């Protein structure tokens, strides 16, 4: 799954976000699917680290919402994420 595409899809109606924010979101979304560790590439206390952390928080909320919609079924929530990642934007 392309987590950057998924992040862009989830944010398509939001105000523009920074790259560190989107990277944090993508990292947590990947973690929820692949169970990969999440580590920030930014220095502690930097504005980039703050944005990365905010993106992580947003992704955690998005995944939690998908789980709620799927009645707690992780496989269904992940399938919905895959569908969102594959949807193309209308021209």
N, C-alpha and C positions, 0 to 999 in steps of 0.2 A: 504494500500500500504506500502511496506517496503522501507522507504526512504533511509536507509543505502545501500540497494541493488541498488536502483536507482542512488545514489551518486557514488557507485563503477562502475556502468555501464557507467555513464557520464565521469568518470575519467579513464576508462580502458586503454586509449592510451596516457595518460599524465604521466609525471614523478610522482613518489611516493609523496603522500601528507600526512601531519600530521593528527593525529586523530582530533585535534581541528578544522582544516580546513574542514575535512569531516563532523564533527558535525555541523558546521556552515552552510554548504551546505544543509545537511539533514533538519535542522531546517527551513530554508527558503523554501525549496521545500514543506515541510509539511504545512507551512504557506500559500503558494499559493493555495494549495488544500483545506485544512481544516480550513483556516483562524485562526490558533492558534497563540498566541503571540510568539515572538521570544525573548529569553533572554539568554545572555551568562552566562555560569556557571563560567567564569574565571574573575580574578581580572583586573580591568581597568589598562591599561598600561603594562600588562604582554605580553610576546611573544605569549602565548596561546590565549589571547584575540585578538591580532593582526591577528593570523592565523584564529580564529573563524570568525572575521570580513571579512577577505579575502574570506573565504568560502561562507559567506553570499552574498558577491558581485558576486562571480562566479555563485551561484545559481540564483540570480536575473537576471543575463545576460542570463543564460540557459533558464529560463522561458520566458523571453522577446523574445528570439529567437524562442521558440516554438509558442508563440503567433503570431509572424510575419508569421511563416510558416502556421499557422492556420487562417490567415487573421483576427486576432483579436478575434477569437472565443475561449473563455476560456475553454468551455467544450471539444472542439477538442484538445486543447493543453494538458489538463489534461488526456484525453484518450491516447494521444501519450506518456505521462509520464508513465501511467499504463502499456502500451505495453513495453516500455523500461525496466521497473522494472521487468517484467515477463520473458524477454528474457534470456535464459541460455547461458552461454559462451560455445563456441565450444571447445571440448577437443583436 
